[in-house]
Amino acid sequence: SAMLVGVGGSGKQSLTRIACSMADMSCFQIELVRGYGLEGFREDLKSLMMQAGVQGKSVCFLFVDTQIVDESFLEDINNILNTGEITGLFENDEINKINEELLPIVERMGLPG
Protein backbone atom coordinates (compact mmCIF):
# COMPACT_ATOMS: atom_id res chain seq x y z
CA SER A 1 0.00 0.00 0.00
CA ALA A 2 1.13 3.49 -0.73
CA MET A 3 -0.41 6.90 -0.33
CA LEU A 4 0.89 9.90 -2.22
CA VAL A 5 0.18 13.27 -0.64
CA GLY A 6 0.98 16.66 -2.10
CA VAL A 7 -0.43 19.82 -3.59
CA GLY A 8 -2.61 19.59 -6.67
CA GLY A 9 -0.75 19.48 -9.95
CA SER A 10 2.45 18.05 -8.49
CA GLY A 11 2.28 14.85 -10.58
CA LYS A 12 0.96 12.26 -8.15
CA GLN A 13 -1.37 10.66 -10.69
CA SER A 14 1.25 10.74 -13.44
CA LEU A 15 3.83 9.18 -11.12
CA THR A 16 1.37 6.46 -10.16
CA ARG A 17 0.55 5.65 -13.80
CA ILE A 18 4.25 5.56 -14.74
CA ALA A 19 5.02 3.27 -11.79
CA CYS A 20 2.17 0.97 -12.80
CA SER A 21 3.47 0.82 -16.34
CA MET A 22 7.00 0.06 -15.14
CA ALA A 23 5.73 -2.66 -12.82
CA ASP A 24 3.42 -4.09 -15.51
CA MET A 25 0.37 -3.44 -13.33
CA SER A 26 -3.05 -2.33 -14.41
CA CYS A 27 -4.19 0.97 -12.96
CA PHE A 28 -7.83 1.13 -11.89
CA GLN A 29 -9.62 4.40 -11.22
CA ILE A 30 -13.33 4.80 -10.56
CA GLU A 31 -15.33 6.64 -13.17
CA LEU A 32 -17.75 9.12 -11.69
CA VAL A 33 -21.04 9.22 -13.55
CA ARG A 34 -24.41 10.64 -12.61
CA GLY A 35 -25.89 8.58 -9.78
CA TYR A 36 -22.57 6.99 -8.78
CA GLY A 37 -22.69 6.28 -5.08
CA LEU A 38 -21.78 3.74 -2.44
CA GLU A 39 -23.37 0.82 -4.29
CA GLY A 40 -21.40 1.53 -7.48
CA PHE A 41 -18.22 2.13 -5.48
CA ARG A 42 -18.56 -1.20 -3.71
CA GLU A 43 -19.23 -3.00 -6.99
CA ASP A 44 -16.04 -1.46 -8.37
CA LEU A 45 -14.13 -2.58 -5.26
CA LYS A 46 -15.53 -6.11 -5.61
CA SER A 47 -14.35 -6.22 -9.22
CA LEU A 48 -10.93 -4.91 -8.20
CA MET A 49 -10.60 -7.47 -5.40
CA MET A 50 -11.61 -10.29 -7.74
CA GLN A 51 -8.92 -9.22 -10.22
CA ALA A 52 -6.24 -9.04 -7.55
CA GLY A 53 -7.30 -11.99 -5.40
CA VAL A 54 -8.91 -14.63 -7.59
CA GLN A 55 -7.30 -13.83 -10.94
CA GLY A 56 -3.93 -13.00 -9.35
CA LYS A 57 -3.42 -9.81 -11.36
CA SER A 58 -1.26 -6.96 -10.10
CA VAL A 59 -3.60 -4.01 -9.76
CA CYS A 60 -3.22 -0.45 -8.53
CA PHE A 61 -6.25 1.42 -7.21
CA LEU A 62 -5.90 5.12 -7.96
CA PHE A 63 -8.29 7.23 -5.89
CA VAL A 64 -8.17 11.03 -5.73
CA ASP A 65 -9.88 13.50 -3.44
CA THR A 66 -12.26 14.75 -6.15
CA GLN A 67 -13.77 11.24 -6.29
CA ILE A 68 -14.99 11.33 -2.69
CA VAL A 69 -18.70 11.54 -3.43
CA ASP A 70 -19.69 9.91 -0.16
CA GLU A 71 -17.75 9.89 3.11
CA SER A 72 -18.30 6.13 3.36
CA PHE A 73 -15.85 5.75 0.42
CA LEU A 74 -13.09 6.80 2.82
CA GLU A 75 -14.34 4.41 5.50
CA ASP A 76 -14.17 1.51 3.03
CA ILE A 77 -10.67 2.46 1.88
CA ASN A 78 -9.57 2.78 5.50
CA ASN A 79 -10.90 -0.72 6.19
CA ILE A 80 -9.02 -2.12 3.21
CA LEU A 81 -5.77 -0.49 4.31
CA ASN A 82 -6.16 -1.56 7.96
CA THR A 83 -7.71 -5.03 7.73
CA GLY A 84 -7.63 -5.97 4.05
CA GLU A 85 -11.39 -6.34 3.84
CA ILE A 86 -14.72 -4.57 3.92
CA THR A 87 -17.23 -6.31 6.16
CA GLY A 88 -20.28 -7.45 4.24
CA LEU A 89 -18.86 -6.58 0.81
CA PHE A 90 -19.43 -10.08 -0.56
CA GLU A 91 -22.58 -12.16 -0.06
CA ASN A 92 -22.19 -15.72 1.27
CA ASP A 93 -22.77 -17.28 -2.16
CA GLU A 94 -20.07 -15.04 -3.64
CA ILE A 95 -17.65 -16.04 -0.89
CA ASN A 96 -18.37 -19.73 -1.55
CA LYS A 97 -17.70 -19.22 -5.27
CA ILE A 98 -14.40 -17.44 -4.50
CA ASN A 99 -13.37 -20.28 -2.19
CA GLU A 100 -14.15 -22.84 -4.90
CA GLU A 101 -12.07 -20.92 -7.44
CA LEU A 102 -9.12 -20.55 -5.06
CA LEU A 103 -9.07 -24.10 -3.66
CA PRO A 104 -7.05 -25.62 -6.58
CA ILE A 105 -4.55 -22.76 -6.36
CA VAL A 106 -4.14 -23.23 -2.62
CA GLU A 107 -3.66 -26.98 -3.06
CA ARG A 108 -0.99 -26.44 -5.75
CA MET A 109 0.84 -24.18 -3.33
CA GLY A 110 0.78 -26.94 -0.71
CA LEU A 111 -1.20 -24.85 1.75
CA PRO A 112 -4.00 -26.28 3.88
CA GLY A 113 -7.42 -25.71 2.26
BELQUI-V127801 format. One record per helix or strand of 3 or more residues. SS is the DSSP state (@ for helix, = for strand). FROM is the first residue (numbers start at 0). TO is the last residue. If there is no record, write none. Layout:
ss: {SS;SS}
from: {FROM;FROM}
to: {TO;TO}
//
This chain:
ss: {@;=;@;=;@;@;@}
from: {11;25;37;58;64;70;91}
to: {21;28;53;61;66;82;107}
//
